[in-house]
């Protein structure tokens, strides 16, 4: 684990101690960053002007931010390969929305406000 072998042995021990402290902290920070509110919002942020034709609501922002969860809920509750079940999707998504925690709804509300305020990124506006 010694990164600079030409260091004095006493310095090498210090380097090892520092690295043993820094690596877990760095890993924790990366894990938090990947799943944090800001990371989710940034990942779900619409990048095309068409996404801004209607104002975002907490419901529509939640659908974007937690799309994986929403789709998984839909797949669990209906046969997604059967086109006859598509009418059930709206009811299933509404039930999923009702089950979303208040904390997540608040997160989506903040994202919706931000997206509505910022608008579409420059260079993506429809002609």
N, C-alpha and C positions, 0 to 999 in steps of 0.2 A: 504494500500500500504506500510505499515511499515514492513520491513523485519526483523528488530531486535528489538522486543518489549521491551527488557530490557534496551535499550538506554535511556539516559536522554531525556526528551521531546524536548529540544533545538536541540540535535543531531538528533532526529527523523525527525524534520523539515528539517534539512540539508540533511539528507539521502533522503527524499522525493524529495527535489529540485534536488539533483544530479540524482536520478533515472528518474525524468521527463525529464531531459536533455539527459541522456545517452540512454534511450530506443528509442526515435525517431532517433537518430544518428545511433544506432546499426541496426535498421530496414532498414534505408536508405542504409547503407553499405551492408547489406545482399541482398537487392533488386538489387543494382548495381552489386554486385558480381555474382548474378544468371544470369544476362543478358548481362554481359560485354563481350568484345572481348575475353579475356583470358578464361573465363568460356565456351563460345561457342566453342573455339578452343580445349580446353581440353576435352570437351564432345564428339566432333566429331573426335578426334585423333584416327587413326586406332590402334587397339590393337593386330592385328594378322599379321604375316609376309606376308600373301597373299595379304594384302592391299598395300604392297610396291613393287609388281612385276613391276609396271610401275611408273615412276616419276609422282608426283602430279603436276598439273597445276592449275592456279587460277580457271579455270572452274571446274575441278574435286574436288578441295577443297571446292568451293562454293556449289557444290552438296551435300557434306557431312555436311558442317556447317549449311546450310539453307535447309536441307532436308525436314523439315515440310512444309515450304513455297512452295518449289518446288512441292512436292506431292499435296498440296492443289490446286495449280495452275493447275496441271494435272487433278485432280478430277473435278474441275470446268468446264474444257473445253472439256472433253470427257467422255464417258461412260466407266469407268474402268472395269466394269463387262463383257463387250463385248470384247472377244478376237480379233475381227476383227478391233478394234480401236487401237491396240498396235502400229501399224505403225505411228499413229499420235503423239505418245508420244515424239519421237525425235524432231519433229517440234515444239511441245508445249514447251519442255524443252529448246530448242534453243531460242524461243521467250521469255521465262521466263528469260534466261540468259541475253538477250539484254535489258531487263527491270530492271535488278539489278543495283543498284546505284554504282557509281564509288568508293564510300567509302567502300561498302561491297566487291566489287571486289578487292580492295586494301587489305582489311582484309584477304580475302581468299588467295591472293598472298603471304602475309606474312606467313600465316599458311602453305601453300604449300612449301615454302622455308624451314621453320622450320622442317616440316615432312621429307622432302627429306634429309636434313642435319642430322637429328637425326636417321633416319632409324627405322626399326622395334624394338620394345622393346626387351631387352634380354630375352631369354627363350621362344620366340615365333617363332624362325626361323624354317623354314621347314627342315625336315631331308633329 
